[in-house]
Amino acid sequence: MQQSQNDQTHFDLHAVVCGYLSRVRWVKPKRGDRFLACAILAFRPDGDKLSYTYIDLKVVGADAVQLIAGFEKDVSEGNKKVFVQLRIGDLFVHKYDATDKSGNTEERLCLKARALKVLAHEVHDSLQTDELREKYDVNMLVRGLGYLNRVTDLNREGNKIQVSSISALCGRIDEEERQYVAFDLINADCVASQIGQLRPAVSANKGVMVGFEISNVYPGSFVYTRGQHAGETGLVIKGQLCKISWAKVDSVRVELEQPEMSKANAA
């Protein structure tokens, strides 16, 4: 049964990811109960090429805990390759110190999230990446809602691209101080006209809220150039904005232009 809006306690910031399971382990914090954690090398396709995004996960769904805990031996011994498709929530970027092969300490970034549900799983004796890509939709897809707060045109290697940023709402709905996750995005061609429609409102500093889908995310950083945090490093999730499902400007619903791809399909 689908949860009604009145029963909802948290803002939805969910993603579906596919990849290989690693680092299945039980964690006992200094305070609180122990919990199951794992990591996934999530597939991040780019045309014919395939990259990976490392995501460190706290497993919170009861069924997911039971299932992933059962893979602990296969993963730790390394004699099996465990593929999973997961629904995860509440993504954020984590910065940590790591030691390289030369013994030097360097800062690294990764994504963290909560593993909510195992949608599919397969266990193989060897890597089956090509076969899995044909069988599953392996695009990392993040869905949520947030504020569109920057739209810019860039020229990259002779190609004009449109970029934007979204402050995605996360955490509990009843909290007095809202929590946000920053996304720095390249806009897909299919949303360019909708972004253009909303751009004047963004430039006028109006509250432009959108429901979005973002694909193939990975962690990134930037340096603040102004304000009280000037010179400091900020953390951001990068990806491609591939869909805007709805929009409001100062709480008023806006009728969005139909993307060109949808127009072609409807004809």
Buried (B, 14 or more C-beta within 10 A) or exposed (E): EEEEEEEEEBBBBBBBBBBBBBBBEEEEEEEEEEEBBBBBBBBBBEEEEEEEBBBBBBBBBEEBBEBBBEBBEBBEEEEBBBBBBBBBBBBBBBEEEEEEEEEEEEEEBBBBBBBBBBBEBBEEEEEBBEEBBEEBEBBBBBBBBBBBBEBEEEEEEEEEBBBBBBBBBBBEEEEEEEBBBBBBBBBBEBBBBBBEBBBEBBEEEBBBBBBBBBBBBBBBBBEEEEEEEEEEEEBBBBBBBBBBEEBBBEEEEBEBBEBEEEEEEEE
